[in-house]
Amino acid sequence: MSFQFDTLHISHQLTTGIGYPECLGFDKKVIRGSVYLDGPTIVGDENTFKTIEGSVMIGPCNNEDSPLPKICQELFDDDNKVRVATSVNLELDCKPDKDPIATSRGVPLGEPYSLVVRSGEHITRDPSVDCSVDGAGPGAIRRTESNSAALFVGDVDIDGFATVSRNLVVGGRAGFRQQVVMEEDLNVGTDIDLNGTLVAAGDVKSQCGVHILRRKKNFDIPHPTKEGWRLRHTCPEGPSNDVYVRGRVRNKTEIELPEYWTNFVDPTSITVSLTPIGAHQDVIVKRISENKIHLQSKGGMPIDCFYHIFAERADGEQLIPEYPGSSPADYPGNNDEYSISGYHYDLKHQED
């Protein structure tokens, strides 16, 4: 059985199906204007969903009597006069007689939308007072301002590009499978798992708040000896993936390399720098073998010197320091072995 009406107005409550939620009230406590739908419910284009994908399914507008959905907001010019603009499509101004102006949003939004949720003032009644059938009981009216427009209790899956034009606060674990662009703060209570790119317009700081990712690998800490000063160091950079050890050798003719260097570095890439201490000793590197540096001094005099030993890592391909291209994506080697500042992270400082 079905009915067709040109216009249907229900002054109290609409329910469908066989269930009924007690929170909507009974008898004199029924909430005027409340609606209960058993579901599934489809809103918008009837051809959007081919199967049942959820309790509530919202598609694009499919009504030729409706104008194109657009976001409208009141903005003020220098003369404090209201001028109306949309979030991104200024040609779709809400009031054609008003000159559209640019909005302050840093990230373009993708209107038109199938679902728009706004925050604002909640007008309700005191729940401690019984309401009449029409919902206009003697309870005092409450006006509650809120900037919170939506709450999801449980996992939220986003299959597409997610744009956050203002702050995003995540209280639990969040996983993003596509690019995430933030113009303002991102406050996360636990881990962020990214398979894509995190683009930050501001600094990216470690949990301790003192390490900031920038173009160079560095640290910036309170100065250990000068009150009111800070100390900043940066790492040396070179055309090969090197590791090093340094120290002092006394009355020995051998420098033992770290045990893990055996399979960690290319032994043919090892270089040694020696600085004699106290007197000229004519110290030389006689040979490199068995994960040791063998030394020899003139006339067999005791050796006392500083050493600095470099070697190239052998657990990956050799770095190609120069290559033709317009971005790090053109690197001819395996880019998976590298994390490039200004490309994989800290894009705020990326050069044009």
HELIX and SHEET records of a PDB file:
HELIX    1   1 GLU A   22  LEU A   24  5                                   3    
HELIX    2   2 ASP A   27  LYS A   29  5                                   3    
HELIX    3   3 LEU A   90  LEU A   92  5                                   3    
HELIX    4   4 TRP A  261  PHE A  264  1                                   4    
HELIX    5   5 PRO A  267  SER A  269  5                                   3    
HELIX    6   6 LYS A  298  GLY A  300  5                                   3    
HELIX    7   7 PRO A  328  ASP A  330  5                                   3    
HELIX    8   8 ASN A  335  GLU A  337  5                                   3    
HELIX    9   9 LEU A  347  HIS A  349  5                                   3    
SHEET    1   A 2 GLN A  13  THR A  15  0                                        
SHEET    2   A 2 SER A  34  TYR A  36  1                                        
SHEET    1   B 2 THR A  41  VAL A  43  0                                        
SHEET    2   B 2 VAL A  56  ILE A  58  1                                        
SHEET    1   C 2 CYS A  72  PHE A  76  0                                        
SHEET    2   C 2 VAL A  82  THR A  86 -1                                        
SHEET    1   D 2 GLY A 120  ARG A 125  0                                        
SHEET    2   D 2 ILE A 141  SER A 146 -1                                        
SHEET    1   E 3 ALA A 162  VAL A 164  0                                        
SHEET    2   E 3 VAL A 180  MET A 182  1                                        
SHEET    3   E 3 LEU A 198  ALA A 200  1                                        
SHEET    1   F 2 LEU A 168  VAL A 170  0                                        
SHEET    2   F 2 LEU A 186  VAL A 188  1                                        
SHEET    1   G 2 ALA A 174  PHE A 176  0                                        
SHEET    2   G 2 ILE A 192  LEU A 194  1                                        
SHEET    1   H 2 ASN A 218  PRO A 222  0                                        
SHEET    2   H 2 ARG A 230  THR A 234 -1                                        
SHEET    1   I 3 ASP A 242  ARG A 250  0                                        
SHEET    2   I 3 ASP A 304  GLU A 312 -1                                        
SHEET    3   I 3 THR A 271  PRO A 276 -1                                        
SHEET    1   J 3 GLU A 254  GLU A 256  0                                        
SHEET    2   J 3 LYS A 292  GLN A 296 -1                                        
SHEET    3   J 3 ILE A 284  SER A 289 -1                                        
END                                                                             
